[in-house]
Amino acid sequence: MPELKISKGIWDDFVAIAEKRKRKPEALAQDVLRDFIQHFTDEELLERSCAAARRTAFRIEESEDVVRQHRQSGKRK
Protein backbone atom coordinates (compact mmCIF):
# COMPACT_ATOMS: atom_id res chain seq x y z
CA MET A 1 0.00 0.00 0.00
CA PRO A 2 1.43 3.41 -0.90
CA GLU A 3 2.28 5.79 1.88
CA LEU A 4 0.64 9.19 1.82
CA LYS A 5 1.56 12.40 3.54
CA ILE A 6 -1.40 14.24 5.02
CA SER A 7 -1.09 17.39 7.05
CA LYS A 8 -1.39 16.80 10.78
CA GLY A 9 -4.40 19.11 11.13
CA ILE A 10 -6.41 17.31 8.46
CA TRP A 11 -5.45 13.89 9.82
CA ASP A 12 -6.38 14.90 13.37
CA ASP A 13 -9.78 16.11 12.15
CA PHE A 14 -10.24 12.88 10.22
CA VAL A 15 -9.30 10.77 13.25
CA ALA A 16 -11.85 12.68 15.33
CA ILE A 17 -14.56 11.87 12.78
CA ALA A 18 -13.51 8.22 12.68
CA GLU A 19 -13.69 8.03 16.47
CA LYS A 20 -17.20 9.51 16.45
CA ARG A 21 -18.21 6.80 13.99
CA LYS A 22 -16.36 4.16 16.02
CA ARG A 23 -14.21 3.24 13.04
CA LYS A 24 -10.50 2.91 12.49
CA PRO A 25 -9.22 5.97 10.60
CA GLU A 26 -7.53 3.77 7.99
CA ALA A 27 -10.73 1.84 7.29
CA LEU A 28 -12.75 5.06 7.06
CA ALA A 29 -10.16 6.53 4.68
CA GLN A 30 -10.55 3.50 2.39
CA ASP A 31 -14.33 3.87 2.42
CA VAL A 32 -14.09 7.59 1.66
CA LEU A 33 -11.73 6.96 -1.25
CA ARG A 34 -13.93 4.14 -2.57
CA ASP A 35 -16.99 6.43 -2.41
CA PHE A 36 -15.07 9.20 -4.19
CA ILE A 37 -14.04 6.82 -6.99
CA GLN A 38 -17.62 5.55 -7.36
CA HIS A 39 -19.00 9.09 -7.44
CA PHE A 40 -16.42 10.10 -10.05
CA THR A 41 -17.19 7.15 -12.32
CA ASP A 42 -20.94 7.77 -11.94
CA GLU A 43 -20.44 11.39 -13.01
CA GLU A 44 -18.42 10.28 -16.04
CA LEU A 45 -21.15 7.85 -17.07
CA LEU A 46 -23.80 10.53 -16.67
CA GLU A 47 -21.78 12.98 -18.78
CA ARG A 48 -21.38 10.37 -21.54
CA SER A 49 -25.10 9.55 -21.39
CA CYS A 50 -26.04 13.21 -21.63
CA ALA A 51 -23.70 13.73 -24.56
CA ALA A 52 -25.18 10.70 -26.34
CA ALA A 53 -28.69 11.99 -25.67
CA ARG A 54 -27.81 15.34 -27.22
CA ARG A 55 -26.50 13.58 -30.36
CA THR A 56 -29.57 11.44 -30.93
CA ALA A 57 -31.98 12.28 -33.70
CA PHE A 58 -35.02 11.48 -31.53
CA ARG A 59 -36.75 13.86 -29.17
CA ILE A 60 -37.45 12.45 -25.71
CA GLU A 61 -41.16 12.07 -26.46
CA GLU A 62 -40.41 10.07 -29.61
CA SER A 63 -38.00 7.86 -27.67
CA GLU A 64 -40.61 7.20 -25.01
CA ASP A 65 -43.11 6.21 -27.71
CA VAL A 66 -40.62 3.80 -29.28
CA VAL A 67 -39.92 2.14 -25.91
CA ARG A 68 -43.64 1.96 -25.09
CA GLN A 69 -44.44 0.34 -28.43
CA HIS A 70 -41.61 -2.15 -28.01
CA ARG A 71 -42.82 -3.14 -24.57
CA GLN A 72 -46.39 -3.52 -25.77
CA SER A 73 -45.35 -5.68 -28.71
CA GLY A 74 -43.53 -8.01 -26.31
CA LYS A 75 -46.69 -8.51 -24.23
CA ARG A 76 -48.64 -9.67 -27.29
CA LYS A 77 -46.29 -12.58 -28.03
C-alpha positions as CSV (number, residue, x, y, z in Angstrom):
1,M,0.0,0.0,0.0
2,P,1.4,3.4,-0.9
3,E,2.3,5.8,1.9
4,L,0.6,9.2,1.8
5,K,1.6,12.4,3.5
6,I,-1.4,14.2,5.0
7,S,-1.1,17.4,7.1
8,K,-1.4,16.8,10.8
9,G,-4.4,19.1,11.1
10,I,-6.4,17.3,8.5
11,W,-5.4,13.9,9.8
12,D,-6.4,14.9,13.4
13,D,-9.8,16.1,12.1
14,F,-10.2,12.9,10.2
15,V,-9.3,10.8,13.2
16,A,-11.8,12.7,15.3
17,I,-14.6,11.9,12.8
18,A,-13.5,8.2,12.7
19,E,-13.7,8.0,16.5
20,K,-17.2,9.5,16.5
21,R,-18.2,6.8,14.0
22,K,-16.4,4.2,16.0
23,R,-14.2,3.2,13.0
24,K,-10.5,2.9,12.5
25,P,-9.2,6.0,10.6
26,E,-7.5,3.8,8.0
27,A,-10.7,1.8,7.3
28,L,-12.8,5.1,7.1
29,A,-10.2,6.5,4.7
30,Q,-10.5,3.5,2.4
31,D,-14.3,3.9,2.4
32,V,-14.1,7.6,1.7
33,L,-11.7,7.0,-1.2
34,R,-13.9,4.1,-2.6
35,D,-17.0,6.4,-2.4
36,F,-15.1,9.2,-4.2
37,I,-14.0,6.8,-7.0
38,Q,-17.6,5.5,-7.4
39,H,-19.0,9.1,-7.4
40,F,-16.4,10.1,-10.0
41,T,-17.2,7.2,-12.3
42,D,-20.9,7.8,-11.9
43,E,-20.4,11.4,-13.0
44,E,-18.4,10.3,-16.0
45,L,-21.2,7.8,-17.1
46,L,-23.8,10.5,-16.7
47,E,-21.8,13.0,-18.8
48,R,-21.4,10.4,-21.5
49,S,-25.1,9.6,-21.4
50,C,-26.0,13.2,-21.6
51,A,-23.7,13.7,-24.6
52,A,-25.2,10.7,-26.3
53,A,-28.7,12.0,-25.7
54,R,-27.8,15.3,-27.2
55,R,-26.5,13.6,-30.4
56,T,-29.6,11.4,-30.9
57,A,-32.0,12.3,-33.7
58,F,-35.0,11.5,-31.5
59,R,-36.7,13.9,-29.2
60,I,-37.4,12.4,-25.7
61,E,-41.2,12.1,-26.5
62,E,-40.4,10.1,-29.6
63,S,-38.0,7.9,-27.7
64,E,-40.6,7.2,-25.0
65,D,-43.1,6.2,-27.7
66,V,-40.6,3.8,-29.3
67,V,-39.9,2.1,-25.9
68,R,-43.6,2.0,-25.1
69,Q,-44.4,0.3,-28.4
70,H,-41.6,-2.1,-28.0
71,R,-42.8,-3.1,-24.6
72,Q,-46.4,-3.5,-25.8
73,S,-45.3,-5.7,-28.7
74,G,-43.5,-8.0,-26.3
75,K,-46.7,-8.5,-24.2
76,R,-48.6,-9.7,-27.3
77,K,-46.3,-12.6,-28.0
